[in-house]
Amino acid sequence: MLNGKTAVVTGAAKGIGKAVALAFAKEGCNIVLNYHSTLPDGVVSGIEACGVRCLPVKGDVADFEFAAGLVKDVKKEFGTLDVLVNNAGITRDMLLMRMSEEQFDQVINTNLKGTFNMVRHASSLMLKQRSGAIINMASVSGVTGNVGQANYAASKAGVIGLTKSAARELAQRGVTCNAIAPGFIETDMTDVLGEDIKQGMLASIPLKRYGSVEDVASAAVFLAKNTYITGQVLNVDGGMVM
Ligand code: NAP
């Protein structure tokens, strides 16, 4: 059902985004792989080994014009944009009373405005197509809040509100929009956390293990395949939030 379709994944050079891109490639999707700073060797060839095309596009999702250009390029190269996974995200953790304006703005610009930029441009194409699936990477922090993550939790709660609003606006043309709220997934983003924080997290996970990038990627594929789920937040968190 996804075979021959086009999937755009942002921030896909590593971590969850890379696994999501690979999972869609295994389903037969051509991949438009957005990356920000560096693209390690083997990422594009790993996708192409699935027998699909992979177009790497360097750029910052927080840039409105970049997002517009990316969607234009997808239309030109592939004709349709069938799946958009807004995965690009950053943390700048700090207790609220010590958080700088820059730390707040950086996180909101990348996580929330970046998602808006991509949804804004991709949705006009999807509305014309009368089909498409948008999946936005939120976080359990955006659902529950988290100490040291006022900026990040606000950005992810914003992503959830954006997702539900987009779902309502796009449903009339058969376009779905959902969010995934990962819990603690083993990537570079969580690798920087101290051992005490990691152990505290593990204790709060009913399934008693950290999540893998494949756990999140399979949820994204599920949401892209299903055409009757929209406006939902799917927690992929080992039961942390229920
Ligand atoms: P990661 O390993 O740090 O990867 C994040 C990716 O986003 C990197 O490739 C990064 O590229 C890219 N990126 C950052 N700023 C960007 C920008 N302005 N434009 C385009 N790409 C940009 O993180 P991850 O753990 O895979 O996280 C992926 C997503 O899942 C994020 O939205 C994150 O908030 C969310 N999430 C993760 C967890 C977790 O436990 N890991 C939990 C909940 C939610 P550069 O390195 O080149 O800047």
Residues whose N, C-alpha, C, O or C-beta is under 5 A from the ligand:
A	BS01	NAP	G11 A12 A13 K14 G15 I16 G17 Y35 H36 S37 T38 G59 D60 V61 A62 N87 A88 G89 I90 T110 M137 A138 S139 V140 P182 G183 F184 I185 T187 D188 M189 T190
